[in-house]
Amino acid sequence: MSSIRTFVDLQVTTPIRMFAEQLQIATPHTFNALQRLVTTMAETVKNANKKTFFGRDKGVESYSRFLASLKSTVQAMVIDGIVGEATPTDEVLHKLEEKLVKFAMAFPNWKDAYSFAGMFLGEHRADAIATVERLRSMP
């Protein structure tokens, strides 16, 4: 079971500001990217299987924004020195999960987003690895 999924199961609701300050000071690019990533994950969950009145698929658009945010988060982790360009993708996902757990402790109110992250990084790990490898190879 992934650590983000375990955190969601704990039902923590009180923010721990120390984690937010620590993330923001130590890894400012990653902190900003995580803010965007978490909101796009929540949006992806909210818009799953939804269509507009004219038939446009909201879920596909939300998932595309999630992928763009995931790519920028991985790039931010490289800029902040959390991972390197040559770091294996599985290790990148492990570091991302660690940062998401700290972010979740600082901002516990995004339950849908953290559940999505737990599913994406835990249950569908092979797909996550393939997705991040594809995103890392794109210019």
C-alpha positions as CSV (number, residue, x, y, z in Angstrom):
1,M,0.0,0.0,0.0
2,S,1.4,3.4,-0.9
3,S,2.2,5.9,1.8
4,I,-0.1,8.6,0.3
5,R,-3.0,6.1,0.5
6,T,-2.1,5.3,4.1
7,F,-2.1,9.0,4.9
8,V,-5.6,9.5,3.3
9,D,-6.9,6.5,5.4
10,L,-5.8,8.3,8.6
11,Q,-8.4,11.0,8.0
12,V,-6.1,13.8,9.1
13,T,-7.9,17.2,8.9
14,T,-5.6,19.6,10.9
15,P,-3.0,21.3,8.7
16,I,0.6,21.0,10.0
17,R,2.2,24.4,8.9
18,M,5.7,23.1,9.7
19,F,5.6,20.8,6.6
20,A,4.4,23.7,4.4
21,E,7.1,26.0,5.5
22,Q,9.7,23.3,5.3
23,L,8.7,22.4,1.7
24,Q,8.5,26.0,0.6
25,I,11.9,26.9,2.0
26,A,13.8,23.8,1.0
27,T,12.2,23.1,-2.4
28,P,10.3,26.2,-3.7
29,H,9.9,25.1,-7.3
30,T,8.5,21.7,-6.2
31,F,6.2,23.3,-3.6
32,N,4.6,25.5,-6.3
33,A,4.4,22.6,-8.8
34,L,2.8,20.4,-6.1
35,Q,0.1,23.1,-5.6
36,R,-0.8,22.9,-9.2
37,L,-0.5,19.1,-9.3
38,V,-2.9,18.6,-6.4
39,T,-5.5,20.9,-7.8
40,T,-5.4,19.2,-11.2
41,M,-5.7,15.8,-9.5
42,A,-8.8,17.0,-7.7
43,E,-10.2,18.4,-10.9
44,T,-9.5,15.1,-12.7
45,V,-11.4,13.2,-10.0
46,K,-14.3,15.7,-10.2
47,N,-14.6,15.6,-14.0
48,A,-14.2,11.9,-14.5
49,N,-16.9,10.5,-16.8
50,K,-18.5,14.0,-17.3
51,K,-19.5,15.6,-20.5
52,T,-20.6,19.1,-21.3
53,F,-24.0,19.8,-22.8
54,F,-22.4,19.8,-26.3
55,G,-20.7,16.5,-25.8
56,R,-17.2,17.6,-25.0
57,D,-15.4,15.2,-22.6
58,K,-14.4,17.1,-19.4
59,G,-12.5,14.1,-18.1
60,V,-10.0,14.0,-21.0
61,E,-9.3,17.7,-20.7
62,S,-8.7,17.4,-16.9
63,Y,-6.4,14.4,-17.4
64,S,-4.4,16.3,-20.0
65,R,-4.0,19.2,-17.5
66,F,-3.0,16.6,-14.9
67,L,-0.3,15.2,-17.2
68,A,1.1,18.7,-17.9
69,S,1.2,19.4,-14.1
70,L,2.9,16.1,-13.5
71,K,5.5,16.9,-16.1
72,S,6.2,20.3,-14.6
73,T,6.4,18.8,-11.1
74,V,9.0,16.3,-12.2
75,Q,10.9,19.2,-13.8
76,A,10.7,21.2,-10.6
77,M,12.0,18.3,-8.6
78,V,15.0,18.2,-11.0
79,I,15.5,22.0,-10.6
80,D,15.4,21.7,-6.8
81,G,17.8,18.8,-6.8
82,I,15.4,16.2,-5.4
83,V,16.1,14.0,-8.4
84,G,18.5,14.1,-11.3
85,E,17.9,13.8,-15.0
86,A,19.4,10.3,-14.9
87,T,17.4,9.1,-11.8
88,P,15.3,6.0,-12.6
89,T,11.6,6.7,-13.0
90,D,10.7,4.4,-10.1
91,E,12.9,6.4,-7.8
92,V,11.4,9.7,-9.2
93,L,7.9,8.4,-8.3
94,H,9.1,7.4,-4.9
95,K,10.4,10.9,-4.2
96,L,7.2,12.4,-5.6
97,E,5.2,10.3,-3.3
98,E,7.3,11.4,-0.3
99,K,6.8,15.0,-1.2
100,L,3.1,14.5,-1.7
101,V,2.8,12.9,1.8
102,K,4.5,16.0,3.3
103,F,2.3,18.3,1.2
104,A,-0.8,16.3,2.4
105,M,0.3,16.8,6.0
106,A,0.5,20.5,5.4
107,F,-2.8,20.7,3.4
108,P,-5.0,17.8,4.3
109,N,-8.2,19.2,2.7
110,W,-7.6,17.7,-0.8
111,K,-8.8,14.2,0.0
112,D,-9.9,13.4,-3.6
113,A,-6.6,14.5,-5.0
114,Y,-4.6,12.4,-2.5
115,S,-6.9,9.4,-3.2
116,F,-6.2,9.8,-6.9
117,A,-2.5,10.0,-6.2
118,G,-2.7,6.9,-4.1
119,M,-4.4,5.0,-6.9
120,F,-2.0,6.4,-9.6
121,L,1.2,5.9,-7.7
122,G,0.2,2.7,-5.9
123,E,-2.3,0.5,-7.6
124,H,-1.4,1.6,-11.1
125,R,2.4,1.9,-10.5
126,A,3.4,0.3,-13.8
127,D,1.2,2.8,-15.7
128,A,2.6,5.7,-13.7
129,I,6.1,4.6,-14.5
130,A,5.3,4.4,-18.2
131,T,3.5,7.8,-18.1
132,V,6.4,9.6,-16.3
133,E,9.0,8.0,-18.7
134,R,7.0,9.3,-21.6
135,L,6.6,12.7,-20.1
136,R,10.4,12.9,-19.2
137,S,11.3,12.0,-22.8
138,M,9.1,14.8,-24.3
139,P,10.8,18.2,-24.9
